[in-house]
């Protein structure tokens, strides 16, 4: 009972921090459309990452090393995988020719939608996993406690890792987002004016109500994040089954996505090997899920491996970039 009460306090503290800062961002920094400078993006990145790390310290103080290791592992995995999603965001904005001063608003509302979707996926997923264990049995004196959902997620993540490794950047860049489910949905629900009217989502033209191109872009971003969550949410289930740990780490990671986008939008060529590092991470997490029936990999080991893979891929990318520039 005491542990549940403490988790309740953690969730309240998390909610106050998140909604307080979202309110500040929306009503103070978002009042006028503007191009986000590198300095502003860097400052917000420091704020969000710093808050995420500090909240992990709070988790350590309240619940100990194991829970904090789970939190930091899930936070790092989500942050790493989000970089891959940022590349798709860049392609979406280029395809729809979204003016830079409006991109900030699109990402803001995309994140609001992601907060709601992640909550549904995580809390529903934890419940579903708890319901899908099959009776334990032994093979060669090894006790197996198989979970159907975790096994399916593990197989999927191993496949996603191999697919990510072989992903062709040219194929990604040639995507036609006019055929996206988000685009089709908005065109089905509303008349659409293929123009931007400031930051408005709807305008009146000759007495008729039209959705603007900006609303189409928001819908495409939302569906893109929905597809992205199919990879990232199963990955964090390998780390913990505590919905508070999973949700807080996930939200802190994606809240920094908007600022990180503006930092990295013009520097993806620097991180050439990051895609390969993410493929390794997905494969490792998938294998961990498959092994979980017989052996639990400690959270601090998972954290070390994920951090090590990211560090190696970033250092290798920077080395390659310097050699090419030299």
N, C-alpha and C positions, 0 to 999 in steps of 0.2 A: 504494500500500500504506500509506503514511504517513497519507494522508487518511482511509482506511477505519479505521485504528487510532485516529485522533483522534475520528472519529464514534463509535467504540465507547466511548471514554472519556466523551464527551458523554452517551451513552445510559445509562452506568453512573451518572454524576452525577445525571441526571434521575431514574432509578429510586430512588436512595437518598433524594433529596429527597421524592419523591411518596409512597413507601411509608412513610417515616419519619413524615411529617405525617399520613398517613391513620391510622397506628397511634396517634398521639397523639390525633387527633380521635375515634377509635373508643373507645379504652380510658380516656381521661381525661375528655373533654367529653361523651361519649355514654353514660356509664354509667347516668345516670338521665334518664328522659323529662322534658323541660322546654320551656317556651315560650321561643323564642329572642328575646332582646331586640334592639332596634335597635342598642344599643352593641356587643353580641356579634357581630351580623351585620356591622357596620361594621368591627370589628377583624379578623374573618376575611376580609372582602373586601380589606382593606388587605394582609393577609398573602399571600393568593393572587395578587392583582394584582401586588404588589411582587415576589414570587418569579418570576412570569412575566416581568416586565420585566428582572429581574436575570439570568435565564437567557438572555434575548435578548442581554444585554451579554456574557455568556460566549460565546455563539455568534459575536458580533462579534469578540471577542478571539481566538478560535480560528480562525474561518473567513472573517472579513472582512465588508465592507459588504453585498455582494450576498446572502449567506446570512442575515445578521441582518435585512436588509430583508424577505426572504422570510418569516422567522420572525415578525416583528412584523406583517406584512400578514395572515398566516394567523391569528395570535392575535387581531388586531383584528376580522377578519371573523367568526371563530367567536364571539367575545365579543358582537359586535353582533347576530348572528343568534340567539344564545341568549336574548336579551331577548324575542323573539317566542315562544320556547318557554316562557318563564317565565309568560306570560299563560295558556297552555294548562294549565300546572301549577296555577295559581290556580283555574281553572275545574274541574279534576279534584278538587281538595281541597274546593271548595264543593259540588260535586255529591255527593260521598260523605260530606260533613259530617265531615271528618277533624279531630279536636281539634288545636289548635295545638301542643300539647306532643308530638304524635306525628309531625308533619310533618317535623321534623328527621331522624328515622330513615328515613322513606320516601325523602327526597331523598338521604340518604347511600348507601343501597343502590341507588338508581337510578343514582347516579354510578359506583359500583363496576361495575355492569353496562355502563354507557356506556364505561368505560375498556377493557373487553374487546372490545366491539363495534367501537369506533373503531379499535383495533389491527388487527382482522380486515379492516375495510373499507379502511383506508388502505394496508396492505401488499399486500393483494390487488389493490386498485385501481391502485397504481403498477405492479405486474407486468402487469396487464391492459393498461394504457395503452402500456407498452413493446412489447407484442406486436401492437398494432393500428394501426401506421403503414402507410399504403399508399405505394408507390413515388413519389418526388418527380417532379413534372412542371412545365412552365412554361406560363403564359398571359400573353401580352403582355409578355414579358420579366420576368414576376414568377414566381419559383420558389415553388411551393406544396408544402408538406410536411404533408399532411392526416392527422390521426389520427381514426379512426372514433369512438372512445369520447369524445374531447374535443369533437368536433363535436356528438355526441348530447347530451353534458352541457351544452354551450353553448346549444343550442336549448331544452333543458329549463329552464335557469336564466333565460333571457329570458322564457319562458312563466311561470315561477314568479314573476318580478318583476312582470309585468302582473297576474297573479292576486292577488298580495299587495297591490298597489295598490288593487284593487277589492274586497278582502275586506271583508265586512260584519260588524262587531263583534257585532251582534245575532244573526246566524246562528251565530257562534262560541259565544256565551253559551247558546244553546238546544241545544247538543249533548247527546245522551244517551249518557253514558259506560258505561251498563249494557250497551250493545251493542258496546263496544270488544272487539277481539280478545283483549286481556289479560283482561278480565272473563270472556269466553266460555271461554278456555283454563283458567282456575282452576276455573270451575264444572264444566268437563268432567272435570278431573283429580281433583277433591276434592269432598267434601261441604262446603258453605260455611255458616258461621253469620254472618248479616248484622249482627254486633255487633263492637265493639272490645273486646279483652281485654288492656288495657295495650299493651305493645309486642310481644306474642306473635303469631307467624304461624300457629301451630297450637294447638288446645286439645282436651281430652278432655271430651266431654259424654255422660253416661250410658254410659260405656265405649266410645264411638265417637269417632274422630278427625275433627276438623273444621278446615278452613282458616278463618282469621278475615278480617274485612273489610279489615284492614290489608294482608294478602297480596294481596288483589284490587287494592287501590290501587297497591301496588308494581308489580304486573304491568301495570297501565294506564300507569303512568309509564314503564316500560321500553319498551312498545310505542310510546308517544308520542315518546320519544327516538329510537327506531328510525326512525320516519317523519321526524322532524326531521333526522336524519343524511342522509336522501336529498337534502335541500337543501344542507346545510352541507358535507358531504364533497366533492361535486363542485365546490363553489365554491373550495375551497382547492387543488384540483388545477390550477387556473389560475395559482396562485402559484408552485408548485414541484413537482418530481417527486422530491424527496429525502424518503424516508419518515421519516427521523429528524426533519427540520425540521417536517414536517407533523404527525407524531404528538405531539411534545413541545409544539408550539404549541397543538394541539387539546386536549390533556389539561390543560394549564395553564389554558386558557380555561374548560373545563367544570367543573374542580374548584372554581372560584369561583362556580359557578352556584347552589349551595345558599345561600351567604351572600347573594348578590345577590337571590335570591328574597325573603328576609325583609326586605331593604332596600326593595324596590320593590313588595311585595305591596299596600301601601296607597297607592301614589302613581302608579299607571299613568295616571291622568287628567292628570298633569303633562306626560307625554311624548306628546302627541297626534299630533305629526308624525313620531315615530320610525318608525312603520310605513311611512310614505312613504319615509323615508330608507333603510330596509332594502330596500324594493322597488327603489329606484335602485341600491343596491349589488348586488343579485342580477342586475339587468339589465346593469350594467357588467361584472361578472365573466363573465356569459354571452357578451357581445359580445367580451370579451377572449379567451375560449376560441375563438370563431369566427374571430377575427383571427389567432390564434396560428399558423395554417397558413402565413401570409405574413409576419407581423410579431410580434415579441415585445415586449410592453410591459414596460419595466424595472420591477423590483420596487419601487424607491423611488417611482416615479410611481404605481403601484397603491396603495402605502401612503398617499401624499399625498391621492389622490382619495377613498379610503375614509374616511380621517380627516376630510377636508373635508366629505363628505356627512353623516357623523355629527354633526360639530360644528354645521353649519347646521341640521339637523333638531332637535337638542337646544335650540339657542338660540331657534329659531322657536317651539318648544313652550313654553319658559319664558316667552317674550314673550306668547304667547297666554294662558297660565295667569295671569300677572300682570294682564293686561288684564281677564280674566273676574272675578278676585278683587277688582280695583279698582273 
